[in-house]
Amino acid sequence: MASRTYSIEGVNNVTEFIFLGLSQNPEVEEVCFVLFSFFYMVIVLGNLLIMLIVCVGNLFKSPMYFFLNFLSFVDICYSSAIAPKMIVDMLVKKKTISYGGCMLQIFAVHFFGCTEIFTLTVMAYDRYVAICKPLHYMTIMDRERCNKILLGTWVGGFLHSIIQVALMVQLPFCGPNEIDHYFCDVHPVLKLACTDTYIVGVVVTANSGTITLGSFVILLISYAVILVSLRKQSAEGRRKALSTCGSHIAVVIIFFVPCTFMYMRPDTTFSGDKMVAIFYTIITPVLNPLIYTLRNAEVKNAMRKLWTRKVSWETTRK
């Protein structure tokens, strides 16, 4: 590996970066290729199925399914910013990405990742209103307000992401150009800058960490309030609420705990970061369709109706 050069003349030396990937072992990479190809297929097909069910089942009238549909779309976009490139790289020896492609990937990862964080937070608020203020639910969460909230998640994700990229593009990169990761993220790329990145690292950590930890705390408080309020509900009401909230809490823990570990710390990287990142970049988008469909009666009913309609259409066609 070339030594680090602290010279401004070398700013344009790096035109591409090289990923070290998940493993240097070709046999391990072949197994990972099959495994993550399957995961990505499940992510795309599973989330598309949820979007189809919400649309065909006319579930848009419920704010919960309105946001669930959006979450599925964001999941597809988020995983697509990482998984296809990672899967293709497992088949090649030299895993390269252009400087511009790296900055674009950082933007996409943080844009869709932050948008997902805000969406999960909004879904927790939606459950809070539905369970704690049921008589005013449709008034508080009317379509106009839901659209404004949706726009807010997009704007929030964009502002967060553009700050991350703006901090990165002004840094000089002279070499080396090997990223010890399987995608471009802020902390691994910061290590390659040939200048002091302490201030940038602090700003990045404050930005990402505040959003991640702040949203996580809000979510925990929301669900704690919901669980306390369930004591006043009937047995059937508690069962339905716990079923819905249980799936939300599972997603929140799987997604936020690794994110908090990655972004609520100074500009440092650890050998296990790549394994931790798998949870919020691949595992959560895979589990979302399973968790939200298997634990939700209305979605399962809509799936049955969709299947019945398909069978009836095929029978009529014959």
N, C-alpha and C positions, 0 to 999 in steps of 0.2 A: 504494500500500500504506500502510495506517495506521501511524503511529508507535507504537512499543512504550511502553506505560504501566506504570509500576511502582507500581501502587496496589492494595492489598488489596481496595478497594471494587469493583474490576473483576474479581474472581475469577470471577463467574458471567456475565461478558459473552459468553464464547465457548460457544455451545451446539452448534455444528457446525464442522467443518473443511472446507476446500476443497483438493482435490488438484490440482496442476498437471499431473500425468500424465506419460506418457513423452514427449509432444510437444505443441506448441501448433499444429502444422500439421494441419488437418482431413484432408488427403489422406493424410498419413503415418498418422494415426490409423485411417483406413479400412483401409489395408493391414495395420496392426497388429491390427485387429479380426479380420480373416479369419485371419491367421497364428496369433494366440494362441487363437482359438476352436478351430482345428485342433489346436494343441498340447494344449489342455485336454481335448479329446475323446480324444486319444491317451493322455493321462495316465490318465483314468478307465477307458477301455475296456482299455488295455494292462495296467494293474494289476489290474483285475477279472479279466482273462483269466488272469493268473498265479495269483490266488487260486482261481479255478475249477480250474485245472490241478492245483494242489497238493491241492485237496480231492478231485477226481474221480480223480486219479492215485494217491491214498492215499500221498502223500509226507510226510504229517505225522510219520511215524515217524522221519524224519531231522531232527535239530535244525536243520540248515542250511535246509531248506525250511520248517520251523516258523517260523524267524525271517524268512525271505524272504517268507512269507505276511503276516507282521505288518508288514514294511517296506512292502509294497505297500499295505496298508491305511493306514498312516501317510502315505505319499506322496499318496494320494487326499485325505485330510483336510487335509494341509498345503497342497497346491495349491488346494484348495477354499476355504481361508481367505483366499486372495488373488485367484486368477484370475477367478472369476465377477464380482466387483465391478469389477475392472480392465477386463474385457471390456465390461461394460455401460457403464462410464464413457466408453469410447471413442466411444459413440454420442451422448453429450450434451455440451453446451458447458460447463455448470457441474457439476463433479464434487464432490459434497458427501458428507459422512459425519457422523453425529451424534457428539457427544462420547462418549456411551456406546458407540456402535458402534465408535469408534476404539479405545477402551480394550479392548473385546472382541476386536477384531482383533489388537491387540498381544498379548493373552493367547493367542489361538489360534495365531498365528504362532510365538511363542516356545515354546509348549507342544509343538506337533507338530514344530517344528524341532529342539528339544532332544531330544525323544523319538527322532527320526530319527538324531541324532548318537550317542546311546547305543546305538541298535539296530545301527548300522554298526560301532561299537566291539565290541559283543557278537558280531557275525558274524565279526569278525577273530579274536576269541578262540576261537570255535567252529572256525575253520579251523586255528588254531594247534594245538588239541587233536587235531583229526582227522588232521593231517599229522605232528605231532611225537610224539603219544602214541596211535597208532591202536588199540593193544590195550586201552586203558582209555577209549576215546572214549565208548562208550555208557554206561559206568558214571559217568564224570564229567558228561556232558551228558545225564543221564536226564530224563524228562518233568517230574518234580517240580522239579528244579533249573531247567529251562528256564522253567517257569511262574513261579518266584520271580524269575528274571532279568527276565522280561517285566514282571512287576509293578514291579520296580525301575526299569525304563525309564520307565514311566508316572509313578511317584512322583517320580523325578528331574526329568522334564519339567515336572510340575506345580509343584514347589517352585521351580524356576528361573523359570517364567513368573509365578507369583504374586508373587515378589520384584520382577520388572520392573514389573508393574502397580501394586503397592503403592507403588513409588517414584514412579510417574507421577501417580496420582490425588491425591496430597497437594500437587501443584504448582498454583499459580494460573495461569490463562490469561485474559489481558485483551484480547488482540489484538496483532498481526494473527493471522489464522487460516488462512493459506495454507501448505500442506505441499508442499514441493518434492519430491514422490515420487508413486508410484502406489498405495501402501498405507501404513497407519500403522505406523511402526517407531519405536523409542525415540529414536534420535538426531535424526531430522527433527522429531519432535514436541517434543523437549527445547528446540530452538531457539526455539519459540514461547512458552515459559513466561516470565512477566513477573517473574522472580526469579532470583537467582544459582543456576545449576544445576551448578556445578563439582563439588561433592561427590557429587551424584546421578550425574553423568556418570562420575566415577571409579568409583563402586560398580557402575554398569551395565557399564562396560568390564571391571572386574575379574570380575564375575559371568559375563558372556557370553564374554569373552576367555579366562578360565581354562578354561571348559568346552570351547570350540572348540579352542583351541590344545592343551590337555591331552589331549583325545581324539585330535587329529590326531597328536601325538607318540606316543601309545600305539599308534595304528594303524600308524604307520611302523615302530616298533620290532617290533611283532608280525609284520608282513610281512617285515621284514629277517631276523628269526629263522627264519621259515618258508622263505624263499629260501635261507638258509645250510643249513638242514637237508635241503633237496632233493638235495644232493650225495650223500646216502646212499641215495636212492631209486632204484628201477629207472627205465629210460627211459620206460616206460608210466606209472609213478607220477608222474614229474616232469611229463610232458605233461598228465595230468589235473589235477594240483595247480596248474600254471602257468595252465591254462585257467580254473580256478575263481578263483584269486587274482588273475589278470589283470583279470577283470571287476570284482572287488571294488576293486582299486586304482584302476581307471578312475573308478568312482563316487566313491571317496574324494577323489581329486584334484579332480574337477569340482565337488564339493560343498564341500569344506573350504577350498580355497585362496581362493575368493571370500568365504566366511564369515569366515575369519581376517582378510582385508583389511578387512572391514566392521566387525568387532567388537573387533579387537585394536588399537584406537587411541583417543585421547582423544575427547571430545565434539565432533567436527568432522564436517562433511559436504563432499563434493566433487561436482562436476558430473557425474562419471562413475559415481556410486554407483548410479543407477537401472539402468544397463546391467550393472553388476557383479551387482546383486541378481537380475537375470533368470536368471543361471546357477544359483543355488541355489533359487530359487522356482519356476522353470518348466523349465529345461533338464534338470536332474538328474531330476525326476520323469518327464520324457518319456523319458530315456535308460535309466532303470532297467529297464523291461520289456524293451527291446531288448537291453541288455547281458546281463541274466540269462537270457534265453531263447535268444538266438542263440549264446551261448558255453557252454551247458550241455546236455550230451547227455541227461540224465535228463528235463529239462523238455521238450526237443524230442521225446523218445519218448512222454512223456505227452500232448503235443499231438497227435501222430500217432494215438495210441489214441483220444483224444477225437474227432478228426476221423473216424476209421474207424467209431466207434460212431454218430456223427451220420449218416454216409452209410448205414450198415446200417439205422438206424431209419427213414430216409426211404425206402429201397428196400422195406422190409417194409410201410411204410404204403401205398405205391403198389400 
